[in-house]
């Protein structure tokens, strides 16, 4: 029967573009119309792709990250010479047009930064030495940890503000294997490990047992595949509290998975009752802030679409106040925290606009978005300062310090976004110096308060690390390029930069920045001793360093490329850099040696 059918439609049906039965010697349509039926096509017919399909592809080779659509995303344009490839040092040479000793130091710093930012050694340590069964701690020791765990759940104000009584009983009695929902174990061991790491970092034995228990609790595939409220909360607490063993990418994965689970459960679905809808709405806005923060830091698309935040109403101040677990007599800043959370929810909308301005299709709205950011900051400052003024007389010393930290963090968020906006656009780049100086000027106050306090709305470690380093890169580039032409401004920038090493020293969970600072010191001494010689051929770095340089963040390279291409002036570029090293001397290095205890830091690693 199959032999009686032609492989393709007959010529008549093909010309009229109608269906053909392909019967031999004549198809049904031709027989019905009484016309001759002929089959001229046979064999394999190869069809070439349409030219318009080829034109849709970009002319340059560009990989798109998983989960990122090509359409609608815009990457900052790079100079043509930077797309050729090669090591970081070679790319900087092509941008400047000649060799210079400071470029080698700058390239090495960028590679060390990329290795520290993208390395996985921190998370690998979490699974190191994990046992096959839970370690059982003493009951007295666990009871104190359970009290801290209960308090932390209340302070976080996520969906579940308290654990079930049977879960607490099993935890106090040191029976973790009887807790059926592993999400509670992940939350408990995450909070406990964070507390032990901050209060008693030298107790490696206890930390190792807690790491092992946390790893065993997390090794349950249901935590990542089964959407439920407890799993969402466990992922958020793991990402925000176990900072010592997190990486930026892993933190992004955990927060993204939590956002996807919340979308699967639904936020404002009609079948949800009013209390459930209200709790999930508050959880959505908490996750939305984390989602947008990580998207801006890692230059990745946010999980929650901007329109989703527009369609979900903000929690009212009354709802935020009712979610407070503390009584006003406890001395905690209830009114201030409610206003602070509300302003952070508003800020998440501004963050979404900033992301779409930098990487989406809203690049023409940069001035409008900058005005919206400044308007938000002005309004938020007025509201929070008024709330602090009204509530501070009723607070304890720790409550007052928490309010001060919240105000400082508010300004920190504002300047970090302002730095991103101004440095990313040529017409605003001259305005990036002032917010960078202001951000680094906040570090002494933040560094003094962060070790003993957490702000009302948890600020991720990666924000506290990435934003100051971005400001440092801007000011350092200005000093290198315009050190002599703008002496007073460069002196102010150098004074602001001097706050960074001391601030990093107070971030007890940051391991890699030690190598950044030590690398800077060694390369600075080497650069002072090495005379510039453009005739010396460029040396290629080892393959291990080449692999790191290939993974450098595109935006970091873009910022450096734009700064160098805009500010270098040809022949006098070397003289400017020479003047910088003559002008600064060893004041910066002496300051780091005097204020940063490198020996104690090395013992912690």
N, C-alpha and C positions, 0 to 999 in steps of 0.2 A: 504493500500500500504506500509505503514511504517512497518507493521508486517512482510512483506515479505523480509525485509532486515535484515541482520545480523549486530550486533553492531560493529563487527570488521572484518578485511579482512580474507579471507579464509587461510588455512594453506599453500597452494601452493603459493599464491600471497605473503603471508608474508615471506616465505622462500626465494623467488626470489626478494623481495623488490620492487614489482611493484604495480600499482594501481589496486584496486579490486572493482567491482560493488556491491559486497556483496549480490547478488541475491540468494535466496533459491529456490530450493535445490542445485543449482549450479550457480556460477558466470559466466558472459559472457566469460571471458578469458578461463576458464576451459572447458566450453561447446564448444568453438571454437576449442580447442586443443583435445577434446575428452578424457579428463582425469577425474578421480573422484574428486569431490569437497567436502571437509570436513571443518567443523567449530568446532574447539575444544575450542576456547576462549569464555568466557561468563562472565557476571557480571562486577563488577568494578575492574579494574586492576590498582593497585597503583604502581607507578614507583618511586623508590628512587632516590634522587639527586646523580649525579655523584660525585665521590670523588674528582675529579680535580676541580669541582666548589667550594667545600668546602675549598680546599687548597688555593684558591685565596684570601680568606678573611684573614685579619691579625689575629694573635693569641692573641693580646691584645685588650682590649676594648678601642676604640678610636673614638670619634665623629668627623665627618667631617663637618665644617661650611657650611652653605647654599651657593651654588655657587662655591664651591671649589671642584675640582676633586681630587680623591685619588691618581691617577697615576700622577707622575711627581712632586709631592710636597714632600718635605723632612722636617721633624721636627727634631730639634736638639735632640740627644739621652739624655734621663734622666737616672740617676742612678735607679737601680731597687727599692731601698728603697723609692724613691720619688713618685713612682707610686702607693703606697699602699693607699694613701689618708690621711684623717685627717686634722687637722688645720695646718696653716702655721708654728706655733711654734713647733708642733710635728714633722713636716717634717724636720725642721732645726735641731731638736734634733737628729733625726735618722741619718742625714748626718754627724753631728759632732761626735756623739757617746756618748755624755753626756750632762747634763744640764748646762747652764750658764746664768747669769743674762742678758748679752748683747743680747743673742738670743731672749729673750722675747721682748726686745725693738726693735730689728730689725724686728721681725715678726709683731709687732704692726704698725711699720712704713710702711711695705709692704701692710698691710690691709688698712691703711688710704690712701695710694697711689692708690690702686685699687678702693676704694670707690670714690675718687676724680676724677679718670680718667674715670670711667665707669658710674658714677651717671647721672641721667637725670633731676636733680633739676633745672639746668640752663635753659634748654629748656622749662620745665614746667612753668617757670616764664614768658616766652614770651606770653603764652596763658592766663595767670592769669589776670582776670578782663577785658577780651575782651568784647567790646560793640557789640550791634547788628547792628550798623551803623557807618559810618566813622565820626570821629571827625573833624570838620572844623576849621582850624587855621586862624589867622589873615593874611590878604594878605601881609602886610609888612614883617611879619616873614617868610612866605612861600617863598617870592621872594628871600630872602637871601639864603634860603635852595636850591632853584632851581639853583641859580648860582653855589653853591658848587656841586650840582649834575651834572651839565653840565661839570664842570671842572674835576670831578672824572671820568666821562665817557671818556673824552679825555685822561686822564692819564692812565686809565686801558688798553686802546688800544685793546679792544676785537673787535668783529665783528661790533657792533653798537657803534660808537663813539659819536653820538648825538641822541637826542630824536626827534620824529616828532614835528613839530610846534604846531599842535593841542593838543598834549599831554602836552607840556609845558604850553600852554594857560590854559588848564584845571587845571593844578597843581598850577599855579600862582593865578588863580581865586578861588582856594580852592574848586574845583568841582571834587573830585576823583571818584565819582560815574559815571561820564560821560566818564571816560577813559575805553574803551572797552577791551583793552589788559591789563590784570592784571599784566603781567610781568613788565610793566613800573612802576606800583605802588610798586611792590616788590622791584625793584631797587631803586626807589626814597626813600621809607621809610627805607630801609636798610642803605643807605648812610647817610640819615639824622639822624637816631638813633645812628649810629656810631659817627657822628660829635658831637651831643649833649652829648653823654656819655663821650667823651674825653674832650670837652671844658667846659661843665657845668654838671658834674656828680651829683650834689646835686639837680638839677631840676627834682625831681621825678614825678611831675605832667605832665610836657611835655613828659618825657620819657614814662610814662604810656599811654598817648594818642597815641604816635607814635607806641608803641608796639601793641596797640589795632588795629590801622590802618594797620600795617604790617601783623598782624594775619588774618585780614579780607581779605586783598589782596592776601595772600598766600592760603586762603581756596578756591581755584579754581582747580578742579581736572585736568583741561587742562594743568596746569603748569607742571604736572608730567607725563601726558600721551600723550600729543600732541607734537611731535618733531617739533620745530621751533627755529630759531636763538634767538629770544627774550627770550624764556623760558630758553634756555641754559645760556644766559648771566645773567638772573635773578638768577638762581640757583648758579652760580659762585659768584656773588656779595653777595648774601645772606650768602654763606659759608665763604667768606673771610672778610666781613665787620661787620657782626653782631656777633662778637666773644664773647661778654658778655653773650649771650643767646644760644651759641652753645655748643655742646659736640663733642668730637672726632668722635664718631660713627655717629652722625647726619651729621657732616661735610663730612665724608666719603660717606654717602648715597647720599647727594646732589651732590657731585662731580661725583660719579659713575653714577647717573641718567643723569647728563649733558653729560658724555662721551658716554653713550648708545644712547642718542638723536642725538649726532653728528654722530655716526656710522650709525644711521637710515637715517639721511639726506644725508650722503655721503661726503667724503672729496675730493677725486680726481676722481670722477666718470666722465665718458666720456660726459655725457649730460650737465655737468656744464660748464658755460662760464669761461673764463680765470680770470676775476676779482673775481667772486664768489669762484673759486677754490683757489685763492691766499688768500682770507680772511679766508676761512675755514681751510686752511693749517696752518695759523698763530694761529687760535683758537685751532687747534689740538695740537700744540706744547705747548701752554699755559696749556691746560688741561692735557697733558701728564706729565708735570712737577708736577702738583698738584696730579695727580693719583699715580705716583711713590712715591712721598713724603709720602702720607697717607698710601700706601701699606707697606712701610718700617716701619712707626711708629706703625701701628696697626697690623702688621704681617698678612696681608690679600692679596689675589691675586690681582694684578692690573687689571683694566678693559681693557686697551689697551694692546694687545699682543705685545711682543717685536718685532716680525716680522713686525707688522704694522708700527712701528716707523722706521724700516729699509726701508720699501717700500715708505714712504712719504718723499720727499726731504725737507731739512731744508730751511727755509726762508733765502734769501741772505741778506747781510748787506745793500744793496741798497733798498731792500723791507722794511727792518726794519726802515731805515732812512726815507723813504717816508711815513711810517705810523705814524711818529712823528707829533703830532698836534701843536707843539710849534715852534715859529720862533726863530732862534738862538739869536736874540736880547733880548729875554725874560730872558735870564740868566739860562735857564734849560739845563742840560747836555744831549744834543741830541746824540752826537757821543758816549759818554760813555754808555748811556742807550742802544743804538743799539748793541754795543759790549757786554754789560752785558746780554742782552736778548739772543744773539746768544750763549754765553757761557752756559747759563742756559739750552738752548735746547740741547747742547752737554752733559751737566750734566745729563739730564733726561735719555739719553742712558746709561750712566754709572750707574745710579740708577737702571735701569732695570737689568743690569748685576749683580749688588750687590744683588738684590732681588733673582734672580735665583741662585746665589751662596749660599745664606743663606737658602732658602726654596725650591729651585728647584733641578735640576739635574746637576748643574755646580759646585758642591762643590770641585771638583778636580782642578778647575781653579782659586782658591782663590789668588794664587800668581800673576797670569796674570792679574786678575781684580784689584788687589792692585796696580800693576804697571801702569795699565791704568788710575786709579784714580789719582795717583801721577803725571803722565804725563799730564793729563787734568789740574790739579791744577797749575802745573808749567807754562804751556802755557797760561792758563787763567789769571794768575797773571801778566805775562809779557805783555799781550795784554791790559789788563785793566789799569795797571799802566802807560803804554805808552799813552793810550787814556786820562787818567786823567791828566797826565803831559801836554798834548797838549791843553786840553780844560779848565782846571782850571782857567787860567788867564782871560778867557772870562765870567766866571760864577759869579753870585751873591753869597752872603754868604750862602743862603739856598741851592743853587745849589752845592756849594763846599761841604757842609755838606752831601748832598745826595750822592755825589760821594764817600766820605769817608765811609758812611754807606754801600754803595754797595760793597766796597772793604772788609770791615769787614764781611759782610754777605757771601761773597764768601769764605773766610777762614772758616766761621762757617759751611757752607755746607760741605766743604772738611773734616774738623775734625770730624763732626758727622758721615759721612760715614766711615771714617777710624776707628773710635771707634767701630762701628758695625762689621766691618770686623775682626779687631784684637781680639776682645773679644769673638767672636763666634767660633774661631778655636784654638785648643790646642797649635798648633805649633806657633801661632802668639800672644798668650795671653800675653806673657811678654812684647809685644810692645804696649799694650793698655794704659799704664800709661801715657806716654808722650803726645799722642794726647788728652787724657782726661784733662791733666793739661793745654794744650794749648787752648782747647775749653773754659774751665772755665776762663782762662786768658783773653779771648775776651769779657766776660760779662760786665766789667765796661764800656768799650767803647760803646757796643751795648745798654746797659741800659741808657746811657746818651743821645743817639741820637734817640732811638725808640719812646719816648713819643711825640716828636714834628715832626717826619719825618716818611715817609714810603719809603722803598727802591724802586728802579725802578721796581723791580719785586716782587710782594707781597709775603712775607714770612709768612706762616700760624702761628698763635699763638701756635698751637700744636707742631710745629717744635721748636719754641723758648722755649717751656716748656719741651718737651720730651728729646731732645738731651742733655741739661745741666743736667737733672736728671739722665740720663744714665751714663754720665761721673762722676757725683757725686757718683753713686752706685759703680762704678769701683774703684774710689779712696778710698772711705770709706771702701770697702772690703780689699783693700791693706793695709790700715792703721791698721785695726783690726787684720789682719792675720800676717803682717810683720812689725808692728810698731817698734819693738825693733831691729830687724835684719837689717832693712834698715831705720835708723833713719833720715838721711838727705833727702832721697826721701819722706818719710812720712811727714816730716816737709814741704817740697815743696807742697805736695798734700794737706795738711791742709790749707796752704796759698791760694791755688787755690779754695778750697771748700768755703772759707770765702767770695768769691765773689757772691755765689749763693743767699743768703738771700736778699742782697741789690738789685740784679737783679730782683728777684721775686717781690720785693716791687714796682718796677717801671712798672710792667706789670699790668696796672690798671684794666684789665678785668679778672684777675685770682683771683677767690674767695677761692677756696679750699686749695691752698698751705699754707694759714695761719694755717689751722689745722694740716698740715704736720709739720710745724716748731714748733708750740706750742706742738704738741704731742711729737716731738723729745726732746724738752726741759724738759717736765714733766717726760718722760721716762728715760732721762739721769739722772735726780736727783734721781728718784726711783731706778735706777740701781746702783748708787753710795752708796745708803743706804742699799741695799739688799745684804746680803751675799750669795754666791753660796752654794747650798746644794743639791747635786744630789739625796739624799735620799727622798726629798720631791716629792710626786707624781705629775705628770703633770696635771694641771688644764685645763679643756676644756673651750673654750670661749663660749659666748652666741651664740644662733642660728643665730642672725643677723650678727655677725662677721664671723660665719662659712660660711654663704652664700656669704659673700664678699670674703673670702679667697679662696673659690672654683672658683671664677671668676678671680683670679690673672692671669696676662698674663704669658703664658707658657715660653716665652723667659726670663722674669725676673727671674722666678724660676730656669730656666736652668742655667743662668749666676751665680746665687748664689750657686746653687748646684755644679757647676764645680769649682767655686773659692774655696769653702770650702773643697771639696773632694781632690783638688790638693794641697792645701797649708797647711791644718791642719796636725799637726805632733803628734797627740796622746796626751801623758801626758803633754807636755809643752804648750798645747793649752791654758789652763786656765791661766798660768803664762803670756803668751803673752797678753791676754786680760786685765789682771790685770795691767800689765805694761802700757798698753795704757791709762787706766783711770788715773793712777798715773801721767803719762807723760803729758797728755793734760790738766789736771786740769779743770778749768772753763774758759779757754781763749776763746774757741769757743763760749760758751754761752755768755760771757761778750761782745764779738764782736757783736753778734746778737743783744743784748740788746742796744748797743751803736749806731748801724747803722740802725736798723730797727724800725720804729715807730709802735709798735704793737697797741697802743691805737687808732691812726688814722686809722689803717687798720681795727680794729674791728668796728669802727663807719661806715665804708663803707659797711659792710656786712649786 
